[in-house]
């Protein structure tokens, strides 16, 4: 029996599984091949709808797709605790706290990235992030509490001038604009001198358009500022400047964890695992990596591929195909995806998008984006249900954010029960 273990239930892991299942169906049915995907969460989180969730136009649970109904007996909800590369085993701890050992012939590492809590002092204690779904749920709960105080004076700070930062700032401006609360100040802080660096210099027009939309929403953009510390009511910067903040969201930067037992795998300076063009780890036969954790070289430029959902999906597709080819005794193929485009949602039904170097703005970009994202959700039914919901809102615009359910998310998330009233902190 050939045993295949996939660590991670994100974009790369699920796409690799789909590729394996499609190509090794007969071997799976006969018992010649066994696939186990390990994920600590029972659902896949689709990050493409972050703006819609933060603005209150989409409930956070709509972005979650349960994994078990898709993978059935091939899914194990557990946390990987260690890998033994020599013995070809993975140690996991199940949801019930039971240890288990999984043997493998092929191991795919698709463990993704995490927010940079180790690099920005105060982020873990006083800041919020949108990458981890539990953090997102906690943030939505906090925002929902703010909704009940529409005339309180608040300062909201978003750190990061990339796609995620721009979408987050625009969504917050929309959310509080719908509450008719002109005293809410939304600040977007960028270490660069211009927003959306991944669109420049090739797509200056849409990058500048996004900046103009933010300003039309009243977002205050601060350029050339790098955060050095987050406190309960301030964001401090390397140059000594400060911005008062009742809620700070960090969208810039990621970190990469090293699973015990994988220290011998080659890594770049940021901690990503270096791969061959086939996405097999150099010098380690049968060990594969894809998604954010993998340092995959772009087939044209040789530079590292972007760490975003589309690239993770395409890398996962290739790992699935290549492991299936290895099982059948065929030669692996090299990663050949060169990119498709990028998009950001703005305001209610606006956005910017670049697709095969064609540039779109406004409602055309927004519609293109939601259709594209819906197509790539793990469940097409769920994806197009979201499209239907958003189109209905387009035809009947919201005047107030929708009700978002409350979640208890992680130990570091403060309980909202008995939370102190918000206070204004003067700008320094």
C-alpha positions in Angstrom: 0.0 0.0 0.0 1.2 3.5 -0.8 0.4 5.9 2.0 0.0 9.6 1.3 -0.2 12.2 4.1 -1.2 15.8 3.5 -0.6 18.3 6.4 -2.9 21.3 6.0 -6.5 21.8 5.0 -5.9 25.1 3.2 -5.9 25.9 -0.5 -2.8 23.8 -1.3 -3.8 20.8 0.7 -7.3 20.5 -0.6 -6.3 21.0 -4.2 -3.6 18.4 -3.9 -6.2 16.0 -2.5 -8.6 16.7 -5.3 -5.8 16.0 -7.9 -4.9 12.7 -6.1 -8.5 11.6 -5.8 -9.1 12.3 -9.5 -6.0 10.4 -10.7 -5.9 7.5 -8.2 -9.5 6.7 -7.8 -9.1 3.0 -8.8 -6.1 2.5 -6.5 -8.0 4.2 -3.6 -11.0 1.9 -4.1 -8.8 -1.2 -4.3 -6.8 -0.2 -1.2 -3.6 0.1 -3.0 -3.4 3.8 -2.0 -4.4 5.5 1.2 -4.7 9.3 1.5 -5.0 11.1 4.8 -5.4 14.9 5.1 -4.6 16.3 8.5 -6.0 19.6 9.6 -6.5 21.1 13.1 -9.7 22.9 11.9 -12.8 21.1 10.7 -13.4 23.6 7.9 -11.6 25.3 5.1 -11.5 29.1 5.4 -11.8 31.2 2.2 -10.1 34.5 2.7 -11.3 36.1 -0.5 -14.4 37.4 1.3 -12.6 39.3 4.0 -13.9 42.7 2.9 -17.5 41.5 2.8 -17.2 39.9 6.3 -15.6 43.0 7.9 -18.1 45.4 6.3 -21.0 43.3 7.8 -22.3 42.3 4.4 -21.5 38.6 4.8 -21.6 36.5 7.9 -18.3 35.0 8.7 -19.5 31.4 8.8 -20.4 31.7 5.1 -16.7 31.7 4.3 -16.2 28.3 6.0 -16.5 25.1 4.1 -16.6 21.9 6.3 -13.9 19.5 5.2 -15.3 16.1 6.4 -18.2 16.0 3.8 -15.7 16.6 1.0 -13.0 14.1 2.1 -15.0 11.7 4.2 -12.8 8.9 5.5 -9.6 10.6 4.1 -9.9 13.5 6.7 -8.4 13.5 10.1 -9.0 16.4 12.4 -5.8 16.6 14.4 -2.7 18.7 15.0 0.6 17.5 13.6 3.2 17.6 16.4 6.3 16.0 14.8 7.7 14.4 11.7 10.3 11.6 11.6 11.9 11.9 8.1 14.0 8.8 8.6 11.2 6.5 9.8 8.7 8.2 7.4 6.1 8.9 10.1 4.0 11.8 11.4 3.0 12.2 15.0 -0.4 13.8 15.5 -2.8 14.6 18.3 -6.4 14.1 17.6 -9.3 16.4 18.6 -9.8 14.1 21.6 -6.2 14.6 22.7 -5.2 11.1 21.6 -1.7 10.7 20.1 -1.5 8.8 16.8 1.2 7.8 14.3 0.7 8.0 10.6 3.2 6.3 8.3 3.8 7.7 4.8 5.5 7.1 1.5 4.7 10.6 0.4 4.3 13.6 2.7 3.0 16.9 1.6 3.7 19.9 3.8 1.0 22.5 3.2 1.0 24.1 6.7 0.7 27.7 5.4 1.9 30.8 7.3 0.8 32.6 10.4 0.5 36.2 11.5 3.7 37.9 12.6 3.1 38.0 16.3 6.8 37.4 17.0 7.9 40.4 15.0 5.5 43.2 16.1 5.5 43.8 19.8 2.0 44.2 21.3 0.3 42.6 18.3 -0.7 39.4 20.2 -2.0 41.3 23.2 -3.6 44.4 21.7 -3.9 43.9 17.9 -6.2 41.9 15.6 -5.4 39.9 12.5 -7.5 38.6 9.6 -5.5 35.6 8.4 -6.5 33.0 11.1 -10.2 32.3 11.0 -10.5 32.2 14.8 -8.9 35.7 14.9 -11.3 36.9 12.2 -14.3 35.6 14.2 -13.1 37.4 17.3 -12.6 40.6 15.3 -16.1 40.4 13.9 -17.5 40.0 17.4 -15.6 43.1 18.5 -16.9 45.1 15.5 -20.4 44.0 16.2 -20.1 45.4 19.7 -19.0 48.7 18.2 -22.1 48.7 16.0 -24.2 49.2 19.2 -22.3 52.5 19.9 -22.6 54.3 16.5 -21.8 57.7 17.9 -18.8 56.9 20.0 -15.6 58.6 18.9 -13.2 55.9 17.7 -9.9 55.6 15.8 -9.4 52.4 13.8 -5.9 51.7 12.4 -5.1 49.2 9.7 -1.4 48.3 9.2 -0.3 47.3 5.7 -0.7 48.9 2.3 -1.2 45.7 0.3 -4.4 44.0 -1.0 -5.5 42.9 2.4 -4.9 46.3 4.1 -6.7 48.2 1.3 -9.7 45.8 1.5 -9.8 46.0 5.3 -9.6 49.8 5.5 -12.3 50.2 2.8 -14.6 47.6 4.5 -14.3 49.4 7.9 -15.0 52.8 6.2 -18.1 51.2 4.6 -19.2 49.6 7.8 -19.1 52.7 9.9 -20.3 54.9 7.1 -23.5 52.9 7.0 -23.9 53.7 10.7 -23.8 57.4 9.9 -21.0 57.9 12.4 -18.7 60.7 11.0 -16.6 60.7 14.1 -15.1 57.3 13.3 -11.6 57.8 11.8 -10.1 54.9 9.7 -6.4 55.1 9.2 -4.4 53.0 6.8 -0.7 52.9 7.5 1.8 51.8 4.8 5.6 51.4 5.2 5.9 52.1 1.4 5.4 55.5 -0.3 2.4 54.1 -2.3 -0.3 51.5 -1.8 -0.6 48.2 -3.6 3.0 47.5 -4.5 2.2 44.2 -6.1 0.3 46.1 -8.8 3.1 48.5 -9.5 4.7 49.5 -11.9 2.7 47.5 -14.4 -0.8 48.4 -13.2 -0.4 52.0 -11.9 -3.9 53.0 -13.1 -5.9 50.6 -11.0 -3.5 51.0 -8.0 -4.0 54.8 -8.1 -7.8 54.2 -8.6 -7.9 52.1 -5.4 -6.1 54.9 -3.5 -8.6 57.4 -4.7 -11.5 55.3 -3.7 -10.1 55.0 -0.2 -9.7 58.7 0.1 -13.3 59.3 -1.2 -14.4 57.0 1.7 -12.6 59.2 4.2 -9.8 56.8 4.9 -6.7 58.7 6.1 -3.6 57.1 4.4 -0.2 57.4 6.1 2.8 56.6 3.9 6.3 55.7 4.9 5.4 54.6 8.4 6.6 51.3 9.8 4.9 50.2 13.1 7.2 49.4 16.0 4.7 48.6 18.7 1.0 48.3 19.4 -0.4 49.3 22.8 -4.0 49.2 24.1 -4.7 52.6 22.7 -1.8 53.6 20.4 0.2 52.5 17.4 3.8 53.6 17.6 6.2 53.9 14.7 9.9 53.5 14.1 10.3 57.3 13.5 8.7 58.1 16.9 5.3 59.1 15.6 2.1 57.8 17.1 -1.6 57.3 16.1 -4.3 56.9 18.6 -6.2 53.6 18.1 -9.1 52.0 19.8 -8.8 49.0 17.4 -5.7 48.0 15.4 -5.6 45.4 12.6 -2.4 44.1 11.2 -2.5 42.8 7.6 1.2 43.1 6.7 3.7 40.3 6.9 3.7 36.6 7.8 5.8 34.1 9.7 6.5 30.4 9.1 6.5 27.8 11.7 9.0 24.9 11.6 7.3 21.6 12.5 9.6 19.5 14.8 11.5 17.0 12.8 11.6 19.1 9.6 14.6 21.2 10.7 16.8 19.4 8.2 14.7 20.5 5.2 16.3 23.4 3.2 14.8 26.8 4.0 15.2 30.3 2.7 15.9 33.3 5.0 12.2 33.8 5.8 11.7 30.2 6.9 10.0 28.9 3.8 10.9 25.4 2.6 12.9 25.3 -0.6 11.5 23.1 -3.4 12.6 21.8 -6.7 10.6 22.9 -9.8 8.5 19.7 -9.3 7.7 21.0 -5.7 9.5 18.0 -4.2 11.8 19.2 -1.4 15.4 19.2 -2.6 17.3 16.1 -1.4 14.3 14.5 0.2 12.5 12.1 -2.1 8.8 11.8 -1.4 8.6 15.0 0.6 6.6 17.8 -1.1 5.7 21.4 -0.2 3.2 23.9 -1.5 1.4 27.0 -0.5 2.7 29.8 1.7 5.2 27.4 3.5 6.9 26.6 0.2 9.5 28.8 -1.5 8.5 28.0 -5.1 10.4 29.7 -7.9 8.4 31.5 -10.6 8.9 29.6 -13.9 9.7 32.8 -15.8 11.5 35.1 -13.4 13.1 32.7 -11.0 11.8 34.9 -8.1 9.7 33.4 -5.3 6.1 33.1 -6.2 3.5 35.2 -4.4 2.1 33.8 -1.2 -1.6 34.0 -1.9 -4.5 31.7 -2.5 -4.3 31.4 -6.3 -0.7 30.4 -6.3 -1.3 27.9 -3.4 -4.1 26.3 -5.4 -2.0 25.9 -8.5 0.9 24.5 -6.5 -1.4 22.1 -4.8 -2.7 21.0 -8.1 0.8 20.2 -9.3 1.7 18.3 -6.1 -1.4 16.1 -6.5 -0.5 15.4 -10.1 3.1 14.7 -9.3 2.5 12.3 -6.4 0.0 10.5 -8.6 2.6 10.2 -11.3 5.2 8.9 -8.8 2.7 6.3 -7.6 2.3 5.2 -11.2 6.0 5.2 -11.9 6.0 8.3 -14.1 8.3 11.3 -14.1 7.2 14.4 -12.2 6.5 17.6 -14.1 7.8 21.1 -13.3 5.6 24.0 -12.0 4.6 26.1 -15.0 1.9 28.5 -13.7 2.9 32.1 -14.6 0.0 33.9 -13.0 -3.5 35.0 -13.8 -4.3 38.2 -12.0 -5.1 40.0 -8.7 -8.2 41.8 -7.4 -9.3 43.8 -4.4 -12.9 44.7 -3.3 -13.6 48.3 -2.4 -16.6 50.1 -0.8 -19.8 48.2 -1.4 -19.8 47.1 -5.0 -16.6 48.5 -6.4 -13.1 47.2 -6.8 -9.9 46.9 -8.9 -8.8 43.8 -10.8 -6.1 42.7 -13.2 -6.8 39.6 -15.2 -4.2 38.5 -17.8 -2.8 42.1 -17.7 -6.2 43.6 -18.5 -7.2 46.3 -16.0 -10.7 46.7 -14.5 -12.2 49.2 -12.0 -15.5 49.9 -10.4 -18.5 47.5 -10.6 -16.9 45.5 -13.5 -13.9 44.7 -11.3 -16.2 43.8 -8.3 -18.4 41.5 -10.4 -15.4 39.8 -12.0 -13.8 39.3 -8.5 -16.8 37.7 -6.8 -17.5 35.4 -9.7 -13.8 34.3 -9.8 -13.7 33.8 -6.0 -16.9 31.8 -6.0 -15.6 29.5 -8.7 -12.5 28.7 -6.6 -14.3 28.0 -3.3 -14.0 24.3 -2.3 -17.8 24.1 -2.6 -19.2 25.6 -5.8 -22.7 25.5 -4.3 -21.6 27.5 -1.3 -19.6 29.9 -3.6 -22.5 30.8 -5.9 -24.8 31.0 -2.9 -22.6 33.8 -1.7 -22.7 35.4 -5.2 -26.5 35.3 -5.1 -26.5 37.0 -1.7 -24.1 39.7 -2.7 -26.0 40.4 -6.0 -29.2 40.7 -4.0 -27.6 43.3 -1.8 -26.3 45.1 -4.9 -29.9 45.4 -6.1 -31.2 46.4 -2.6 -28.2 48.2 -0.9 -27.8 47.8 2.8 -28.2 50.7 5.2 -26.7 48.9 8.2 -24.3 46.0 8.5 -26.0 42.6 8.9 -26.1 40.7 12.1 -22.9 38.7 12.6 -22.9 35.7 15.0 -20.7 35.9 18.1 -17.7 33.5 18.5 -15.3 32.8 21.3 -12.1 32.3 19.3 -8.8 31.9 21.2 -7.3 32.4 24.6 -5.8 35.7 23.6 -9.1 37.1 22.4 -10.7 39.2 25.2 -14.2 38.3 26.3 -16.8 41.0 25.3 -18.8 40.3 28.5 -18.4 43.3 30.7 -15.9 45.0 28.3 -15.1 48.6 29.4 -16.7 51.4 27.4 -14.5 52.8 24.6 -12.7 56.0 25.3 -11.2 58.6 23.0 -7.4 58.8 23.0 -6.1 62.1 21.8 -3.8 62.1 18.8 -0.1 62.5 19.7 
